[in-house]
Amino acid sequence: MPLLITQVSPNDDPDRNYTDWFPYPSFRPHQDEMLDKVQEVACAGEHRVLAIDAPTGSGKTSVIASILANRGRNKIVVVLRTVSQIGVYLDEIKKIREETNHAPVVAYLVGKPKMCKLASEFENVYAGCDIMKIFTMDVLESKLKEKMRRDNRSAQEYNVYDPTSDPGVDAEIRGEAPGYRTFCPHYLFSKEAYTTEGVTNFRPSKQAIRDSEAVTQEILYPEELRERCRGTCPYEVMAISAKKADIVILNYNHVFDDQRRDLLFDWLEINPENTILLIDEAHNLGDTVRSINSDTVTMHTVDKAISEVNQSPGDRGEIRSAKNVLSRMQRYMEKTLDNWQNKSKADAWFDPVMFSDFVYSGGGLTRDDEQTIADLLKLAQEIKKRKKKSSESAEVFLERISEFLFMAHFAKSESAYLPVKSIREDKWLTLEIRSLDPSPIISGIADTVHATILISGTLSPVDAYELYYFGRNGRVEILTIPNRFPKEKRLVLGAKDATTQSAYRNDASNRREIELHISALINGVSGNVAVYFTSYSMMDQYLEYCERMADESGKKLYIEPKEARYVPEILNEFFESGSSMKKGVLLAVCGGKMSEGIDYYGEALKGAIVVGLPLAAFSEVQKLVNAYYQRKYGKEKGFFIAYTLPAINKALQAIGRVHRSASETGVLMLCDSRFSQEKGLGVRQHLPQWMRDEMIVCDGALSRELVEGWDGVGKGESSS
């Protein structure tokens, strides 16, 4: 057990020191500094925010021990972007339960597809679950009424129907065929219906409550939870557990969508003032929050909304208004699609004022945009009630249209929301009101909760992320942890001359330099390697050369697919090749499906190269984004946050796939001279300190010589 840390102001209570919760025999270097700071912030509260920039292997997840020791009466909410991170935190909490005298209770409401017992029957688990819940509540209500008739009781009396005590239910369940169900048996046994003062309500069943008490006694992963809850719904059982849990694991949407957060926190009885937020993969927070708070509408959505309104009875004002607006919105989208000369899939701006003038005119109605939107929302609620009664899907397309129109109205005067049009794969037009600035949402939540802790392995430069996330510097306490992985286990190279800048992209000597760097990695590293490009078009440009190099080196080529459904199969094959005789070469895109959120442990990846600085296309929309941030933060800082920072993040995420533990070795190559330079267009000064210190700037020929002569991999000692 490590020595007790005593300098932990304002903590004088020894019971609140994290060492008693720490499940490891000793600290990793600098881990005590990180845990001390987390302890201080968790104790003090006062809406403090701590950002920890700590590279892979720093033991970031262990901060949960420090928070648990110092949470007081606060609930810990861990916020994840990807489902794959659930296991990391469950592992950590399991370790605490096994190696200390503490038994923290954890619940999670992420990973529903892995929990759902009917997942294989649904094309979309979330949509399938929503409609099954409606069906099932109808069954519960009808069963309650049957019981009341049998018992000759009125609705004004207190009545309860518990399906677990109804022997006839089993026969009905056996009569249900997969794919043709009229209710979910697992959700059925998780609820009971009851009446109070003539109103039917629903609450957790006694069996679901017993299951929730049982599952909190140990750490169960989503697949195990599904097996443990034999008759009840694992998701509902976990939701019951969450109300009394010390730690609740949620996803970004649960916390950073205002409407969803209010509903969920109310359901789970979470008081924001008594909540400590731990936000993982914080480098993704800004872009994800922007995406959550953007709104999109397609031609398909408009068509569905028209159908909904046409089924509404009567001819009152709200219905006439809705029919007029939807008809004109449909015409606007069709005309825009027909007149759009550039039928590429590139985003383009559209004028929200002209859009509103077109949509709200006509129909012989007095124009009042805000009242019209209110009328549409009112009608949408009526449609939702009608659908619920007829056991249809809970999704209401008119509600989505109303919310989009509200945001479009807002975008007329608010530059933080950008109207964008694009063409989808199916050649249908999509309109989007894109949120540009996550700082009001993030800072608003941080100002409400007890304390906020952000952790990431690539939160560099931290002061730029602070400005992006909170709108000002000085709001966040920053802790940067050095990279303590052994230097001799990695080789960091930066291109001296090669670049993907448009002015040099087709230059023969420049292209040859890029090819030499790619060849150095593929041929010089004996294990699996990945080549990350800035775009699919650039990947296609070098595809033939990579095929030839892979063939020469006796490696198999794997290419990132454009459709996400093919990713798992290709990744599994690539992982397996790392331990086989025939190694692999993966071609992928920075910011794509194979460059973030995936751990390439062990032999899965021994080297990676990022070809080019992955800047976004300098489109009309990107120029407007740049202009917004330049107005807000000044020309230099604004341009960096809007345009350069996302590119650096993509590159660091891609190249960071190589080293996932201190025992692993690998080659990291940044194939663009902008990574190697600080002046002009250079970004070297914004890279993590360890990368700046260790980077060897070289041309293509020296690159190959260095990789082949390096004793970490290749011709020297193996990683073992």
N, C-alpha and C positions, 0 to 999 in steps of 0.2 A: 504494500500500500504506500502511495507517495506521501511525502511530508505534508503536514497540514499547512495550508496557506492562511496566514494570519492577517496580512495587510489587505483587507477586503472592505474598506469603508463603503457604505455605512453599516456593514454587517459585523456586529459584535457577538452575535449568537452562534456558538460553535455548531449547533445542530443544523445550521443553515449553510455550512460549508460543503462544497460539492464532493470533497474527497471521499466522504462516506457513501456517495452514490456512484463513484467512478469505478467501472467494472474491469479495469485493466491493471496489471501489476505495476506499471510505471507510465509516466508521461512520455509522449513523443516530444522532440525539441519544439519549443515555443507553444506547446499545447496548453501548458499551465497559464501562460500569458493570456491566451484566448479564453480559457475557462474563467479566469479571474475577472476579465472585462465583462463577460456575459453575466457572471454573478452580480457584479456591481449594478449593471443596468436592470437586471431582473428584480433585484431588491428595491432599487430606487423608484422604478416605474416612472411616474410623471411624464408619460408619453415620450420617453427617450427612444431614440433610434440608433442602433449600432449596425454598421456595415462591416462585415468581415471578408476580406479578400485573401483567401488561403488556397494555395494550389493543392491539387490532388495529393492525398497522402498525409495531409495535415491533421487529420482526425476531426474534421468539421462537424460530423454528425454527433460526436461526443459532447457537443455543447448541450445536448438534451439533458445530460446528467446535471449540469450546472443549473439549468433552468428548473428542473424538477426539485432540486434541493432548495431553491430560493423563490419558488412560485407563490408561497403563502397560500392564500385562498383563490388565487387566479387559476384559470384553466389555460392550458397550453394548446394552441391551435397551430399545427404544422401545416404549411401550405406548399403543395407540390404542383409542378407543371405536368409531369408525366407519371403514369401508373407504375412504371418500372421502379420508381424511387420508394414505393411502399415498403418493399422488402428490406431496403437499407435501414429504415427507421425501426421496423419490427425487429430486425436483427439486433439493433442497438438496445432496444428496450428489453428484449429477451435476455441479452447479456447482463443487463442491470439486475433483472429478476433472479438470474442464476448465480451471479457472482457477488451480490451485496445482500443486505438484510431488507431491501426494499422491494415492493411488488407493485410498481405503478400500473394503472389500468389504461389501456389504449383502445381506442375505437377508430374506425376509418370508414368514410363514405365515398371512397374512390375505388375504381375497379369493379363497377357493377357487372360488366360482361363476364368477369371471372367468378362472381358470386352467384349470378342468376342460374337457377336450376333449369330454366326453360330457354337458356341462351341459344342453344342449337336450333330452336324452332323459329327464331326471329332473324330477319334480315338486319334489323336495327333494334338492338336490345332496349334502348331508351324509349323509342316510340312504341315498341311492342309491350313494354312494361306499363306505359301510361294507359294504353287502351285496356289491357288486362285488369288493371286496378279498377277502372271504371266498371267493367263487366262484373268484377268480383264484389264490389260494394253494392251493386244492384242485387246480386244473389243474396248477400248478407241481409240487406233490407227486406227482401221478399221473404226470406226465412224467418226474420223477426216478426213480420206481420202474420205469417202462418202460425207461429207459436202463440202470438197474442190471441188469434182467433180460437185456437185449440183451448187456451187457458181462459177464454172469455174475459180478456182484460182490455182496457182502453189505452189509447196512446198517451193519455194524460198521466197514467200510472208509470211507475218505474219498471221497465221491462228490459231483459237482457237475453241476447241470443249468442251462445258460445258454440261454434261449430265442433269443437273438440268433444262436446258432450252430446252430439247428435249422431247416432249410429247410422242414420240414413245417408249421411254425406259420403261415406266411403264408397257406396255403390254408385253414386253420381260421379265421383272422381274416376272410378274404373271405367265408366261409360264414356269418358272424354278421350278423344283421339288426339295425339300430337299434331299440331297444325290446324286443328279444327276445334280448339277449346272455346268454351263460353265463359270460363273463369280460370284464375290461377289457383290451384289447390294450396300452394305454399303461402300465398298472400292471404287466402281464405283462413287458414289456421293461425295466421299472425294477428288477426283482428277479431273483435267481437262487436256486435251492434247493440245499441241500447237507446231507450227513449227517456227524455226528461222534458216534462211540460209539453208533450206532444211533438217534440222535435227528435228526429233520429240522428244519432251521433255514432262515431266509431272510435275505438281505443284499442291499445295492444291487448292481445289475448293473454290469458294466464300462462299458456304454454310458451308464447313468445317471451314473456317476462322471465320465465324459468330458464329458457335457453340463453337469454342475455346474461343472466347471472352466472350461468355455467361457462360461457365463452370468455368472460372477463377473468376467469381463474388462470388462464394461460394465454400464450401468444399464438394466435391462429392466423395463418396466411389465407388469402382469399379462397384458394382451392380447398384448403382444409376446412375453412368456415362453411363452405357449401356442403361438404360431407357431414360435418357435425350437426348442422341444422336439418334434421331428417324430414320433418314435416312442415316447418315454418320457413319463411322467407329470410335468407341470410342478411339481406340489406336492411329489412325492418328490424331484425334482431340487433344488428349492429347500431342502428339508430337509437334503439332503447338504451343500449350500453353507453352511447355517447353522452347521454344526459348526466351520468355519474362518473364518466372517465376523467382521468387526470390529463390525458392527451387525446386530442381529436385530430385526425389527419384528414384534410380536405384538399380540394384542388383550387387552382387560381380562380376559376369561374365562381365557385362557391363564395369566395371572399371579396372579389373585386367587381362583381356585378351587383350593383346596389340593391336592386329589387330581390335578387336571389339570396343575397346575404341576409337581408332583413327577415325574409321568410324562413330561411334555414336556421339562423341564430334563434329566432323565436321558437321554432319547432324543437330545437335541441336545448333550449333554455340556456343559451350562451349570452352573457352580458358583456358587451365589448369593453366596458370599463374594467372588467375583471378578467381580461384576456391578454395573454402574452403571445404575440405572433412570431413564429419562426418561419421565415420565407426561404425555401431552398431554391437553388438554381436562379439566384436573384438577377443574374445577368439577362435573363429572359423576361423579367417582370414588366418593364416598360412596354415592350412591343406586344406582350400578351394582354396587358391591361388596355392598350389602345384597341386591339382586336376585339376584346370582350365588349367594349363600349362603342363599337362601330355598328352600323346597321345596314343590312343588305336586302334588296328586293329584286326578284327576277320576274321575267314575263310569266313564268309558270305560277308564281305566287299571285300575281294580279289575276290571272285566269281563274285560279281556285277561289279567290276572294269574290270575284264576279258571280261564280256559281253559288257561293254561300248566300250572297245578298239576294239573288234571284229566288232562292228558296224561302226567303223571309216573307211572311204573310203581310198583306196590307200595302198601303201606298202613302204612308205618312212621310213627313219631311225628312227624317233621318235616312229612310230608304231611298227616296228620290235623290238626296244629296250624295249618298254612297254610290248609287248607280252612275250618276253624272261624273263624279270624281274618278271612279275606277275606269269608266269608258274612256275618259280623256287621258288618263294615265296610260292605258293600253295603247291608245293612238300615239301618244308622245314617244313611247318606247319603240313602237313599230316604225315611226317616222325617223327617229334617231338612228335606228339600225339601218334603214334603207339609205339614209343620207350620209352615213359615216363612210367616208371614202377609204379611210385606212381600216380595213377589216382585220387588222392584226389583233392579238390579244393584249396589246399594251394598254395600260390604263390611260384615261384622258379625263380632263376636268369637264364638268358641265355646270352651267349657270343656275344656281338655285332660285334666283328671282325669275328668270325666264321660265323655268320649270313650273314654278308656282303660278305664274300668270297664265300659263297654258292649262294647267290641271284644274284650277279653281274657276275658270271662266265658263260661260255657256250654261245651258240648263235652265235659263230664265230665273235663276236664283240670285238674290242679293249676296255679293261676295263678302264673306267673313271667314278668313282662313282658320283662325283659332277656334271659332265656333264649329266650323265644319269638321275639324279634327276631333273635337269633343263629341260631336254627334256620331262620328264613325266609331270612336272608342265605346260609346254607349251601346251602339248596335252590335259591336263585336262581343260585348259581355252578354247580350241577349242570345246571340248565336252560340256562345260557349255553354250557356245554361241549357239551350235546346239540344245541343250535341250530347251533353252529359245525360240528359233524360233519355235520349235514344241510344245511349251506350256507344256513341261514335268516338273517334279519336278526339282527345282534348285539344289538339292543335286547331287554332282559329286563324286563318290566313288574313282575314280583315284586321285582326288585332296587329299582325305584323306590318300590314300596310299603314295602319294608323300611327304606329310607333315610328315608322320610317318617315311619314309625312311630318310628324312632330319634329324629328331631327332635321329634316330638310328646311323646315320653317326656321329652326334655330340657326341653321348654317347660313342663312341670309345675312345675319348680323354678327355671327361669331366665327372668327377666322380659325379657331382651334378645331373646327369640324369642316372637312373638305369633301365636297360632292365629286364622286368619281364614277365614270362609266367604263365598262369593259365588256368584251365578248367572250362567252364561255365556249367550252369545247363543242357544245351542241348548237353553236351559232346563235344562241339566245343572248339578248342584252341583259346585263346586270347593272343596276344602279346601287351605289354605296355611299353612305355618309360616313366618311372615315375619321375617326378620332385621331388627332395628331399629338395631343398632349396628355400623358398619363399623370402628370403631377397633381392636378386637383383631386383625383380619386385616391392616389397613393398617400398623399400628405393628409387628406381628410380622414382616412382610416387610421393613420399613425397618430393623428391628433386626438383620436377617440380611445384607442386601446391603451392598456397599462404600459406596455413596452413593445417595441418591434425590433427583431433581429434578422438581418439579411445575411445570407451566407452564399458564397460562390467561389469557384476556383478560377474564374476569369472575370473578375469585377475590376478590370483595369482599363483606363485610369479611373480610380474611385471618385475623384472630385467631379468628373464629367457625368458619371452615373448619378451622383447626388443631385446635380443641377437638373438632369433629365427627369429624375423621379420626384424631386421635392420642390423644384422651381427656384431654389436658392442654395447657396453654399453656407455652411455653418449650422445647418439643421441636424446633420448626421455626425455621430462619432465614428471615426474610421480606424479600423485595425487591419494592417497589412502584415501577413505572415510570410516570411521568406520561404523559398522552395528548399526543403531539406532532403529531397531525394539526392542520392550520391551523384555528383557531377560526372563521375567516370562512367556512369551508366547511360548517359545520353550524349548525343552529338547534335549541336544546334548550328545549322548553316543558313546563311542569307545570301541571296544572289547579288553579285556585284553590278551586273549590267542588265540582265534579263528583265523584261517587264511586259505587262499586258496592256499598257497604255495604248489607246486607240491609234496614236500617231506612229507607233512602232509595231503594231500588231501583225502587219503583213511584211515587215522587214525580214529579209532572208537570214541575215546574221543574227538578229534577235530571236527569230524562231529556232535557229540552230542552238543558241544558248539555252533556251527553254528545254529543248529536246535532250541536250547533254545532261541537264540537271535531272530530268525525268529518268534518263537512262542510268544515271549514277545511283538512283534509289532502287530501281527495279533490278538492275544487275548486281549492284554492290551489296545489297542487303539479302542475306540468305533466306530470311523468313518472309512472312506475309507483309505486303506493303499496300498503302492506299495513296491514290493520286486524286486530290481534290481540285476541281476547276471552279471558276467563277460563275459558269453557266453551262447549260446543256449544249448550247451551240459551240462553246469553246471546247467542251469535252469531245464533241463530234470532230472538231478541227484536228485534234491530236489523237483521235481514236486509232487510225491506221498505224501510226508510229508506236503507240502503246501496245497494240496487238503484236507488232513485230518484235518489240523488246521483250514482251512476256514470253513469246515463243522461243526467242534466243536463250532466255534464262531458264527455260523449262517450267515456267509457271502458268497457271490457268488464269484467264482474264474473267473478271466479274464486273458487270456494269449496273449501276444504279438504275432501276426501272422508273418510268414516269408515273406509274400507278402504284400506290402504297400497298395494295394487297399482295404484290409480288416480293416486297422487301423481306419479310421474315424468312422465306425459303432461300433467297439468295444469300442473306446474311449467315444463315445456319451452314450453308455449304462453304462459305468463305471462312467461317470460324473453324470448321472441321479441317479445312486445308492447312491451317496453321500447324496442326499436329500430324499431318500426313507427309509422305515423301514429296508430293507435287504441291508446292506452295502456291499462293494466290496473289493476284494483283487486282485491287478494287479501284474502279474509276467511279467517282462520285462528285457531287456538287456541294460547295460550301453553303451552309444554311439549308441543305436538302434533308432527305429522309435518313441518310446514313452518316451525317457529320455531327449530330448533336443527340444527347440523351441516350446514347448507346455505349455500353462499356465493352471495350475490346481487350479483355483480360488475357494475361499469359501469352501464349504463342499466337493469339488471334491477330496481333498487329505488332510488327517490329520496326516499322518506319512509315512516315507520312510526309507528303509534300503538298503544299498549297501553291497552286500555280496562279499567280496574280493576286492583286488586292481586290477582294470581292465587293466592290462598290455597286450600289444599285444603278440601274440604267438612268442616265441623266434626262429623264422624260419631263414632259410638261407637269405632271403631278409631282415628281420629285423636286422640281424647281419651286413649286408652291410650298412644299414641306420645308425646303431650305429657307425660303423667304420668311415663313412663320417663325422659325427658331432664330433667324438673324434679327428679326424685329424684337424678339423677346430677350435675347442674350447678347446681342451685338454680332457683328459680322464674323469674327474669327471663332468664338465659342459656339455661336448658333450653327454655323456651317459644320463644325466638327461634330456636334451632337446629332444633327439631322442626317449627315451624309457619311462621315468618316468613322464615327464610333461603331455603327452597326457592322461595317465591313471588318474592322479589327476584331470585333466579337466573333463574327463568323469564322475568321481565320484561326483565332485562338481555340475556338470550340473544336474545329476540325483537327487541328494538329495535336490538341490535347487528348485525342483518343488513344495515343500511343502509350503514355505512362499512366497506369491506373494503380500501381503499387510500387513501393520502394525497391522491390526485387527485380522489376522489369527493366529491360534495356531497350533503346530505340534511337532512331535517327529522325530528327525534326528538321524539315527544310522549308524555308519561306522563299519561294521562287518569284520574287519581284524586288527590284532595286529600291522600291519605296519602303520596304520593311528594313532595309539596311541603312537608310539615310535619315537624317534629322532635319535637314534644311529643305526648303522648297516644298515639294509634295511628300516628303518623307514622313513616316509615322513611327520610326524607331523609338523616339522619346516617349511614346505612349504604350509601348509594350511592357510587360512585367519586368522588374529589375533583373531577375535571374536570367531572363532571356536576352536582355540587352548585354549583360555582362559576359555571357557565354557564346554569343553569336560569332561565328567565323564567317567573314564576308569573302566570297570566292566566286570565280567564274566557273563555267560548266566543267572544264577539264580538271581543275583543282577539286571541284566537288566530288568527282568520281574517285580521284586519288585519295581524298580524305575518308570517304565512306569505306573504300576497299581496305584502307590501312588501319581503320579503327578497330580496336580490340573488343568492343562491346558486342558487336554482332558481325556477321559476314565471315571474314577469313580468320578472325581471332577467336577468343573464347565464346562459348555459347552463353545464353542468359542463365543457364543453370549453373 
